Amino acid sequence: MPSQLKRRALPLAAAAIAASLLVGSAAADTPAPADPTLVADLDAILADARLAGAQAGVQVVDTTTGQVVYQHQADALLTPASTMKTVTSAAALDLLGADHRFTTEVRTTGTKHGSTLVGDVVLRGGGDPSLLPQDLDDLAAQVSAAGITTVTGRVLADGSRYDSTPLGPGWAWDDEAYSYSPQISGLTVATDTEYTMDTVKVTVTPGAAAGDDATITLFPAEAPVKPVGKITTGAAGSGTSAGVERRRGVNELALSGSIAVGAAPASFLTTVENPADYAGKVFAGALARHGVRVVRPVAAASGTEASQPLASHDSKPIGELIVPMLKISNNGLAEHLTKELGKVKGGQGTWAAGIAQVKGFLKANGLETPAGRQVDGSGLSRYDLITPAKMTGLLKVAQDKPWFKAWYDAMPVAGNPERMVGGTLANRMRGTAAADNVHAKSGSMSGVDNLSGYATAPDGRRLAFTVMLNNFAGTSPRPVIDAIAVRLAGGHPAPAGSTPTAAPSSAPASAPASTPGVKSFGAPAARSAATPAATEAPASEVPGGTRWEDCELFGRC
């Protein structure tokens, strides 16, 4: 794996804990098993050589009786990665309610004289992580419909609903330009209907002849980023080596490489500095298209301006927003839910206030111990620590909640090729007993691979399970995780050394189709769409260091 993709080690405290939790015999962890055959099978799966020197924590619970039917190092504090989203989404559904929406407002300062507004237009963010350019266009149309053709002042971009800290604790500096590591603000704009927030789509189109400069276009066109350098047009059949990399701390895109003449356009997603300013400029462009002239440039609002409401837009309810959050592991959605919890329930739109509310939810449901550690909502931070037992305890508690069905349905479904059904599990466990059975949230980063969710046994019992594999190197042990899920769903363990979870040859090999302009990894700091339906590597060939959830789905790092 290229050096720029390597992740930093766990904090020293976590590493000290980890050292004492090497994989070993699991039998002693599950006294008086109700199903000794299941225990023997899961013990055998965990004896896989790919776990040598790694940590494994597993717990399986019968959700009807509450009986632990299997466990191994279930109280070990391990790195959850994106399985942390199950905790965040459950707390948000419980505390905010599935019907909670985010409201973006257009407000005005000053007074209106005929068709002229003498003052400013304020775009006040309500924390909506799903705000699209089309939504801003609709708001601009409402301004025009109100009879305003000239604004003597500015568009003031107000992201003050949340604090000014844009990145979570422990997030890696070399992830900042990637679309899965967006800056968090009370006002932001998403590029696509999967709500890839705080990103710009950069499309590279080859010239008419070899040697010509490629054409670079941005969506939205008003995105405040500056391309630097160039991408050339190569000879026919020469392939694509085009790269788009946002330089750290600035909205400057370094262009490099080439794209073959006649090739399909290649697209990249990269984050943008200052999400509120970005949204304000997209809104200003929409106003211009609707015949509203704003005399002065976009500026930051203080959040204290006296203003009057003019127009508003409501997001979908969070009962629907958790679908992309869990299915395709949208980090930005998780972080906005965290800060929204803090704002609504604690009076402050901060990570600390939001996490305090999550902790309160866990305590109220008997899940406060062991303490563990949570510092963000998505699991992007290496500082996060949780036990398999607590994860499985959450799964058991959730089934009695009024929001359970929406939450269960929002989890990725093993082996289902539909993008918003299978999600990150679309290409996993195909052709096995787990396919269209297991509903579970995946979570991965370099040296970490986890799965937490539900399997329905052949006798109809719903089993809650968590498998957490940490601190591995070399060949990925993901087949071990999938083999456990398959066994719980009623499948049979495969012989040692085999890969039981690979799809049969008759199954489609490609990842589910994605929205235009997304997915695959052509540049170190941007996400490319040159291959919109990239083929996932067989489970036995998955590299040992996956780069977050996108790698799980598209098999390219």
C-alpha positions as CSV (number, residue, x, y, z in Angstrom):
1,M,0.0,0.0,0.0
2,P,1.4,3.5,-0.9
3,S,2.9,5.3,2.0
4,Q,0.4,8.1,1.8
5,L,-2.4,5.8,2.5
6,K,-1.0,4.4,5.8
7,R,-2.8,5.4,8.9
8,R,-1.2,6.3,12.2
9,A,-1.1,3.8,15.0
10,L,-3.7,3.6,17.8
11,P,-3.1,6.0,20.7
12,L,-0.7,4.5,23.3
13,A,-3.4,3.8,25.8
14,A,-5.4,1.8,23.3
15,A,-2.2,0.0,22.1
16,A,-1.5,-1.0,25.7
17,I,-4.9,-2.6,26.0
18,A,-4.6,-4.2,22.6
19,A,-1.4,-5.9,23.4
20,S,-3.1,-8.2,26.0
21,L,-5.9,-9.2,23.6
22,L,-4.2,-11.4,21.0
23,V,-6.4,-14.0,19.4
24,G,-6.6,-17.2,21.3
25,S,-9.0,-20.0,22.3
26,A,-12.6,-18.8,22.6
27,A,-14.1,-21.7,24.3
28,A,-13.5,-20.4,27.8
29,D,-15.4,-17.2,27.0
30,T,-18.7,-19.1,26.4
31,P,-19.5,-21.4,29.4
32,A,-22.2,-24.0,29.1
33,P,-23.0,-23.3,25.4
34,A,-26.6,-23.9,24.3
35,D,-25.2,-25.0,20.9
36,P,-21.8,-26.6,21.3
37,T,-21.6,-27.2,17.5
38,L,-22.0,-23.5,16.9
39,V,-19.3,-22.7,19.4
40,A,-17.0,-25.3,17.9
41,D,-17.6,-23.9,14.4
42,L,-17.0,-20.2,15.4
43,D,-13.9,-21.3,17.4
44,A,-12.6,-22.9,14.2
45,I,-13.3,-19.9,12.1
46,L,-11.4,-17.6,14.6
47,A,-8.4,-20.0,14.4
48,D,-7.8,-18.7,10.9
49,A,-4.1,-18.0,10.3
50,R,-4.9,-14.5,9.0
51,L,-5.7,-13.5,12.6
52,A,-2.2,-14.4,13.8
53,G,-1.0,-11.5,16.0
54,A,-4.3,-9.6,15.5
55,Q,-7.1,-8.9,18.0
56,A,-10.6,-10.4,17.7
57,G,-13.6,-9.5,19.8
58,V,-16.9,-11.4,19.1
59,Q,-20.3,-11.6,20.8
60,V,-23.5,-13.3,19.6
61,V,-26.8,-12.9,21.5
62,D,-30.2,-14.4,21.0
63,T,-32.3,-11.3,20.9
64,T,-35.5,-13.1,22.1
65,T,-34.0,-14.7,25.3
66,G,-31.1,-12.4,25.8
67,Q,-28.8,-15.4,26.1
68,V,-25.2,-15.0,25.0
69,V,-24.7,-17.9,22.6
70,Y,-21.1,-17.2,21.8
71,Q,-18.4,-14.7,22.8
72,H,-14.7,-14.2,22.6
73,Q,-13.0,-11.2,24.1
74,A,-16.4,-9.5,24.2
75,D,-15.2,-6.9,26.8
76,A,-12.1,-5.9,24.9
77,L,-12.0,-2.2,24.0
78,L,-11.5,-2.0,20.3
79,T,-11.6,0.5,17.4
80,P,-15.1,0.6,16.0
81,A,-14.4,2.5,12.7
82,S,-17.8,3.1,11.0
83,T,-19.7,0.7,13.2
84,M,-19.8,3.7,15.5
85,K,-22.6,5.0,13.2
86,T,-25.0,2.5,14.7
87,V,-24.5,4.2,18.1
88,T,-24.9,7.7,16.7
89,S,-27.9,6.9,14.6
90,A,-29.7,5.1,17.4
91,A,-29.2,8.0,19.8
92,A,-30.3,10.5,17.2
93,L,-33.5,8.5,16.4
94,D,-34.2,8.1,20.1
95,L,-33.5,11.6,21.3
96,L,-34.4,13.8,18.2
97,G,-37.0,11.5,16.8
98,A,-37.3,10.0,13.3
99,D,-39.3,13.0,12.1
100,H,-36.7,15.6,13.0
101,R,-35.7,17.8,10.0
102,F,-33.0,20.4,9.3
103,T,-34.3,23.8,8.2
104,T,-32.3,26.2,6.0
105,E,-33.6,29.8,5.9
106,V,-33.2,32.8,3.7
107,R,-33.6,36.0,5.8
108,T,-33.2,39.7,5.0
109,T,-31.8,42.7,6.8
110,G,-32.7,46.3,6.1
111,T,-35.9,47.2,4.2
112,K,-37.4,46.6,0.8
113,H,-38.1,49.5,-1.6
114,G,-40.0,48.3,-4.6
115,S,-37.9,45.6,-6.1
116,T,-34.7,46.7,-4.3
117,L,-33.6,45.2,-0.9
118,V,-31.5,47.8,0.9
119,G,-29.6,45.5,3.1
120,D,-28.3,41.9,3.0
121,V,-29.7,38.5,2.3
122,V,-28.8,36.0,5.0
123,L,-28.5,32.3,4.1
124,R,-28.9,30.8,7.6
125,G,-27.8,27.2,7.8
126,G,-29.8,24.8,10.0
127,G,-27.2,22.1,10.0
128,D,-28.7,20.3,6.9
129,P,-26.1,17.8,5.7
130,S,-28.3,17.0,2.6
131,L,-28.7,20.5,1.2
132,L,-28.2,20.3,-2.6
133,P,-27.5,23.0,-5.2
134,Q,-31.0,22.4,-6.5
135,D,-32.4,23.3,-3.0
136,L,-30.4,26.5,-3.1
137,D,-31.8,27.2,-6.5
138,D,-35.3,26.7,-5.2
139,L,-34.6,29.2,-2.4
140,A,-33.3,31.7,-4.9
141,A,-36.5,31.3,-6.9
142,Q,-38.5,32.2,-3.8
143,V,-36.4,35.3,-3.4
144,S,-37.1,36.3,-7.0
145,A,-40.8,35.4,-6.6
146,A,-40.9,37.9,-3.6
147,G,-40.3,40.6,-6.1
148,I,-36.6,41.3,-5.3
149,T,-34.4,42.1,-8.2
150,T,-31.5,44.0,-6.5
151,V,-29.8,43.5,-3.2
152,T,-27.6,46.5,-2.3
153,G,-25.6,44.5,0.3
154,R,-24.3,41.0,0.4
155,V,-25.2,37.3,0.7
156,L,-24.2,36.6,4.3
157,A,-23.4,32.9,4.8
158,D,-24.4,31.8,8.3
159,G,-23.0,28.5,9.6
160,S,-23.2,29.5,13.2
161,R,-25.7,26.8,14.3
162,Y,-22.7,24.6,15.0
163,D,-19.3,25.6,16.4
164,S,-16.4,26.7,14.2
165,T,-14.4,23.4,14.6
166,P,-14.5,21.9,11.2
167,L,-12.7,18.5,11.7
168,G,-13.2,15.9,14.4
169,P,-10.8,14.9,17.1
170,G,-8.1,12.5,15.9
171,W,-9.0,12.8,12.2
172,A,-6.0,12.3,10.0
173,W,-4.5,15.3,8.3
174,D,-3.9,13.4,5.1
175,D,-7.6,12.5,4.8
176,E,-8.7,16.1,4.7
177,A,-9.1,16.4,0.9
178,Y,-11.0,13.1,0.6
179,S,-14.8,13.2,0.3
180,Y,-15.3,11.0,3.3
181,S,-13.6,13.6,5.5
182,P,-15.7,16.7,5.0
183,Q,-15.5,19.9,7.1
184,I,-18.5,20.2,9.4
185,S,-20.5,23.4,9.5
186,G,-24.0,24.6,10.2
187,L,-24.2,25.5,6.6
188,T,-22.9,23.2,3.9
189,V,-23.8,22.0,0.4
190,A,-23.8,18.4,-0.9
191,T,-22.7,17.5,-4.5
192,D,-25.1,14.6,-5.1
193,T,-28.2,12.8,-3.8
194,E,-26.0,10.5,-1.7
195,Y,-25.3,13.7,0.2
196,T,-21.6,13.8,-0.3
197,M,-21.4,17.1,1.5
198,D,-18.7,19.8,1.3
199,T,-17.4,18.5,-2.0
200,V,-16.9,19.7,-5.5
201,K,-17.1,17.5,-8.5
202,V,-14.2,18.0,-10.9
203,T,-14.7,16.6,-14.4
204,V,-11.8,16.1,-16.8
205,T,-12.6,15.8,-20.5
206,P,-10.0,15.0,-23.1
207,G,-9.2,17.4,-25.9
208,A,-9.9,16.8,-29.6
209,A,-6.3,15.6,-30.3
210,A,-3.3,14.2,-28.5
211,G,-1.3,17.0,-26.9
212,D,-4.3,19.3,-26.3
213,D,-5.0,20.4,-22.8
214,A,-7.9,18.5,-21.2
215,T,-11.0,20.6,-20.3
216,I,-11.7,21.0,-16.5
217,T,-15.2,21.7,-15.3
218,L,-16.6,22.1,-11.8
219,F,-19.9,21.3,-10.3
220,P,-21.3,23.4,-8.8
221,A,-19.7,26.0,-11.1
222,E,-19.5,28.5,-8.3
223,A,-17.3,26.3,-6.1
224,P,-14.5,28.5,-4.8
225,V,-11.7,26.3,-5.9
226,K,-8.8,27.1,-8.3
227,P,-7.3,24.5,-10.6
228,V,-3.5,24.9,-10.9
229,G,-1.4,23.1,-13.5
230,K,-2.9,21.1,-16.3
231,I,-4.0,17.6,-17.5
232,T,-2.9,16.8,-21.1
233,T,-4.7,14.7,-23.7
234,G,-2.7,11.5,-24.4
235,A,-2.7,9.3,-27.5
236,A,-5.7,7.0,-28.1
237,G,-5.6,4.0,-25.9
238,S,-2.9,5.4,-23.6
239,G,-5.2,5.2,-20.6
240,T,-5.9,7.7,-17.9
241,S,-3.4,8.9,-15.3
242,A,-5.2,12.2,-14.5
243,G,-4.9,13.3,-10.9
244,V,-6.7,16.1,-9.0
245,E,-5.4,16.8,-5.5
246,R,-6.5,19.6,-3.2
247,R,-3.6,21.1,-1.4
248,R,-3.9,21.1,2.3
249,G,-5.6,24.2,3.9
250,V,-6.4,26.0,0.6
251,N,-9.0,25.7,-2.2
252,E,-6.4,25.0,-4.8
253,L,-6.5,21.9,-7.0
254,A,-3.2,20.5,-8.3
255,L,-3.8,18.9,-11.7
256,S,-1.5,16.3,-13.2
257,G,-1.2,13.4,-15.6
258,S,-3.2,12.8,-18.8
259,I,-6.3,11.3,-20.3
260,A,-6.5,9.5,-23.6
261,V,-8.1,11.1,-26.6
262,G,-11.6,9.7,-27.1
263,A,-11.8,8.5,-23.5
264,A,-14.9,9.0,-21.4
265,P,-14.6,12.0,-19.0
266,A,-13.1,11.3,-15.6
267,S,-14.5,12.9,-12.5
268,F,-13.1,13.5,-9.0
269,L,-14.7,14.6,-5.7
270,T,-12.7,16.6,-3.3
271,T,-13.6,18.6,-0.2
272,V,-13.7,22.4,0.0
273,E,-12.3,24.7,2.7
274,N,-15.0,26.8,4.5
275,P,-18.3,25.0,3.8
276,A,-20.5,28.0,4.7
277,D,-18.7,30.3,2.3
278,Y,-19.0,27.6,-0.4
279,A,-22.7,27.3,0.1
280,G,-23.1,31.1,0.1
281,K,-21.4,31.4,-3.2
282,V,-23.5,28.6,-4.8
283,F,-26.6,30.5,-3.5
284,A,-25.3,33.8,-4.9
285,G,-24.9,32.1,-8.3
286,A,-28.5,30.8,-8.1
287,L,-29.8,34.3,-7.3
288,A,-28.0,35.6,-10.4
289,R,-29.6,33.0,-12.5
290,H,-33.0,34.0,-11.2
291,G,-32.5,37.6,-12.0
292,V,-31.5,38.9,-8.6
293,R,-28.4,41.1,-8.6
294,V,-26.4,41.2,-5.4
295,V,-24.1,44.2,-5.4
296,R,-21.4,43.2,-2.9
297,P,-19.5,39.9,-2.5
298,V,-20.5,37.0,-0.3
299,A,-19.3,37.4,3.3
300,A,-19.6,35.5,6.6
301,A,-22.5,36.2,8.9
302,S,-21.9,36.8,12.5
303,G,-25.0,34.8,13.5
304,T,-26.4,37.8,15.4
305,E,-27.8,39.9,12.6
306,A,-31.3,41.2,13.1
307,S,-33.2,39.8,10.1
308,Q,-36.7,38.8,8.9
309,P,-37.6,35.4,7.4
310,L,-38.2,35.3,3.6
311,A,-37.9,31.6,2.5
312,S,-37.0,28.2,3.9
313,H,-36.2,24.7,3.0
314,D,-36.7,21.6,5.1
315,S,-34.6,18.4,4.7
316,K,-36.0,14.9,4.7
317,P,-36.6,13.6,8.2
318,I,-33.6,11.8,9.8
319,G,-35.5,8.6,9.6
320,E,-34.8,8.8,5.9
321,L,-31.3,10.4,6.1
322,I,-30.0,7.5,8.1
323,V,-30.3,5.3,5.0
324,P,-27.3,6.8,3.1
325,M,-25.6,7.3,6.5
326,L,-25.7,3.5,7.2
327,K,-26.0,2.0,3.8
328,I,-23.0,3.7,2.2
329,S,-21.4,5.0,5.5
330,N,-21.8,8.7,5.0
331,N,-19.5,10.3,7.6
332,G,-20.8,13.8,7.2
333,L,-24.4,12.8,8.0
334,A,-23.2,11.1,11.2
335,E,-21.2,14.2,12.3
336,H,-24.2,16.5,11.6
337,L,-26.5,14.3,13.7
338,T,-23.9,14.4,16.5
339,K,-23.7,18.2,16.5
340,E,-27.5,18.5,16.1
341,L,-27.9,16.3,19.2
342,G,-25.7,18.8,21.1
343,K,-27.5,21.8,19.8
344,V,-31.1,20.6,20.3
345,K,-30.6,18.7,23.6
346,G,-27.6,20.4,25.1
347,G,-27.7,23.9,23.7
348,Q,-24.4,23.7,21.9
349,G,-23.6,22.5,18.4
350,T,-20.3,20.9,19.4
351,W,-18.9,17.4,19.3
352,A,-18.5,17.4,23.1
353,A,-22.2,18.4,23.6
354,G,-23.4,15.8,21.1
355,I,-21.3,13.0,22.5
356,A,-22.6,13.8,26.0
357,Q,-26.1,13.2,24.7
358,V,-25.1,9.9,23.1
359,K,-23.6,8.9,26.4
360,G,-26.8,9.8,28.2
361,F,-28.8,7.7,25.7
362,L,-26.5,4.7,26.4
363,K,-26.7,5.2,30.2
364,A,-30.5,5.4,30.1
365,N,-30.6,2.1,28.2
366,G,-28.2,0.3,30.6
367,L,-25.2,0.5,28.3
368,E,-22.9,2.9,30.1
369,T,-20.3,0.4,31.1
370,P,-17.5,-0.2,30.3
371,A,-16.9,3.5,29.6
372,G,-15.0,3.2,26.3
373,R,-14.4,6.4,24.4
374,Q,-16.3,8.2,21.7
375,V,-15.1,11.5,20.3
376,D,-17.0,11.7,17.0
377,G,-20.2,10.4,15.4
378,S,-18.9,8.5,12.4
379,G,-16.0,6.5,13.7
380,L,-13.5,8.3,11.5
381,S,-11.3,8.9,14.6
382,R,-8.8,6.4,15.9
383,Y,-9.5,7.7,19.4
384,D,-12.9,5.9,19.5
385,L,-13.0,2.7,21.5
386,I,-15.9,0.4,22.3
387,T,-16.5,-3.3,23.2
388,P,-18.2,-5.9,21.1
389,A,-20.5,-6.6,24.1
390,K,-21.7,-3.0,24.2
391,M,-22.3,-3.0,20.5
392,T,-24.3,-6.1,20.7
393,G,-26.1,-4.8,23.7
394,L,-27.2,-1.8,21.6
395,L,-28.5,-4.2,19.0
396,K,-30.6,-6.0,21.6
397,V,-32.0,-2.7,23.1
398,A,-32.8,-1.3,19.7
399,Q,-35.3,-4.0,18.7
400,D,-37.8,-2.7,21.3
401,K,-37.7,0.9,20.1
402,P,-40.4,2.4,17.9
403,W,-37.8,3.4,15.4
404,F,-36.3,-0.1,15.1
405,K,-37.7,-1.0,11.7
406,A,-36.4,2.1,10.0
407,W,-33.0,1.5,11.6
408,Y,-32.9,-2.2,10.7
409,D,-33.9,-1.5,7.2
410,A,-31.3,1.2,6.9
411,M,-28.5,-1.2,7.6
412,P,-26.6,-2.8,4.6
413,V,-28.1,-6.1,3.5
414,A,-25.5,-8.8,2.7
415,G,-25.2,-9.8,-1.0
416,N,-28.0,-7.5,-2.3
417,P,-26.7,-5.7,-5.4
418,E,-29.0,-2.7,-5.1
419,R,-26.9,0.2,-3.9
420,M,-29.3,1.6,-1.4
421,V,-30.1,-1.9,-0.1
422,G,-26.8,-3.8,0.0
423,G,-24.7,-0.7,0.5
424,T,-21.2,-1.6,1.8
425,L,-22.3,-5.3,1.9
426,A,-23.6,-5.5,-1.7
427,N,-20.7,-7.6,-2.9
428,R,-20.2,-9.6,0.3
429,M,-21.6,-13.0,1.1
430,R,-23.4,-13.4,-2.2
431,G,-24.6,-16.9,-2.9
432,T,-24.5,-17.8,0.8
433,A,-27.1,-18.3,3.6
434,A,-26.3,-14.7,4.7
435,A,-27.4,-13.1,1.4
436,D,-30.6,-11.0,1.9
437,N,-30.6,-12.2,5.5
438,V,-27.8,-10.4,7.4
439,H,-28.5,-6.7,8.1
440,A,-25.3,-5.2,9.5
441,K,-23.1,-2.1,9.7
442,S,-19.6,-2.6,8.4
443,G,-16.6,-0.6,9.6
444,S,-13.1,-0.5,8.3
445,M,-9.8,1.4,8.2
446,S,-6.2,0.2,7.9
447,G,-5.8,-2.7,10.3
448,V,-9.5,-2.6,11.3
449,D,-12.4,-4.5,10.0
450,N,-15.7,-4.9,11.9
451,L,-19.3,-6.0,11.3
452,S,-22.2,-5.5,13.7
453,G,-25.8,-6.4,13.1
454,Y,-28.4,-9.1,12.8
455,A,-28.6,-12.6,11.3
456,T,-31.8,-14.6,11.2
457,A,-31.1,-18.3,12.1
458,P,-32.9,-21.1,10.2
459,D,-35.3,-21.6,13.1
460,G,-36.4,-18.0,12.9
461,R,-34.4,-16.6,15.8
462,R,-32.9,-13.2,15.4
463,L,-29.3,-13.2,16.5
464,A,-27.5,-10.0,17.2
465,F,-23.8,-10.2,16.6
466,T,-20.6,-8.1,16.6
467,V,-17.3,-9.1,15.1
468,M,-14.4,-6.7,15.6
469,L,-11.0,-7.4,14.2
470,N,-8.2,-4.9,15.0
471,N,-4.5,-4.6,14.5
472,F,-4.0,-6.9,11.6
473,A,-1.5,-6.4,8.8
474,G,-0.9,-8.2,5.5
475,T,-3.8,-10.2,4.1
476,S,-7.2,-9.0,5.1
477,P,-9.1,-11.2,7.5
478,R,-12.5,-10.0,6.1
479,P,-13.4,-13.6,5.0
480,V,-13.3,-14.5,8.7
481,I,-16.0,-11.9,9.5
482,D,-18.1,-13.1,6.6
483,A,-17.7,-16.7,7.5
484,I,-19.1,-16.0,11.0
485,A,-22.1,-14.1,9.6
486,V,-22.8,-17.0,7.1
487,R,-22.6,-19.5,9.9
488,L,-25.0,-17.6,12.0
489,A,-27.5,-17.4,9.1
490,G,-27.4,-21.2,8.8
491,G,-24.5,-21.7,6.5
492,H,-21.8,-24.3,7.0
493,P,-18.2,-23.3,7.8
494,A,-15.7,-23.8,5.0
495,P,-12.6,-25.9,5.2
496,A,-9.6,-24.0,6.7
497,G,-7.7,-21.9,4.3
498,S,-10.7,-21.5,1.8
499,T,-12.7,-18.4,1.1
500,P,-16.3,-19.3,1.8
501,T,-17.7,-15.9,1.2
502,A,-16.7,-15.2,-2.4
503,A,-19.6,-14.9,-4.8
504,P,-20.3,-17.9,-7.1
505,S,-19.2,-17.4,-10.7
506,S,-22.8,-16.9,-11.7
507,A,-23.1,-13.8,-9.5
508,P,-22.5,-10.4,-11.0
509,A,-19.0,-9.2,-10.2
510,S,-19.3,-5.4,-10.3
511,A,-20.2,-3.1,-7.5
512,P,-23.7,-1.5,-7.6
513,A,-24.0,1.3,-10.0
514,S,-23.3,4.7,-8.3
515,T,-24.5,8.1,-9.0
516,P,-22.6,10.0,-11.8
517,G,-19.4,11.6,-10.7
518,V,-18.5,9.3,-7.9
519,K,-16.3,6.5,-6.8
520,S,-12.9,4.9,-7.3
521,F,-9.5,6.3,-6.4
522,G,-7.5,7.9,-9.1
523,A,-5.6,10.5,-7.0
524,P,-4.1,10.6,-3.5
525,A,-6.5,13.3,-2.3
526,A,-9.5,13.1,-4.6
527,R,-12.1,10.5,-5.4
528,S,-12.4,9.6,-9.1
529,A,-15.3,8.4,-11.1
530,A,-13.4,7.1,-14.1
531,T,-14.7,3.7,-13.3
532,P,-18.3,4.2,-12.0
533,A,-18.9,0.5,-11.3
534,A,-15.5,-0.7,-10.2
535,T,-15.1,-4.5,-9.7
536,E,-14.4,-5.5,-6.1
537,A,-11.5,-7.8,-5.5
538,P,-12.3,-11.3,-4.2
539,A,-12.4,-11.4,-0.4
540,S,-9.1,-13.4,-0.4
541,E,-7.4,-10.6,-2.3
542,V,-8.5,-7.6,-0.3
543,P,-5.4,-5.7,0.7
544,G,-4.5,-5.6,4.4
545,G,-5.0,-1.8,4.7
546,T,-8.4,-0.6,3.6
547,R,-9.0,3.1,3.4
548,W,-12.3,3.5,5.2
549,E,-15.7,2.4,3.9
550,D,-15.3,3.5,0.3
551,C,-12.6,0.8,-0.1
552,E,-15.0,-1.8,1.2
553,L,-17.5,-1.0,-1.4
554,F,-15.4,-0.4,-4.5
555,G,-12.4,-2.6,-3.8
556,R,-9.9,0.1,-4.8
557,C,-7.6,2.0,-2.5
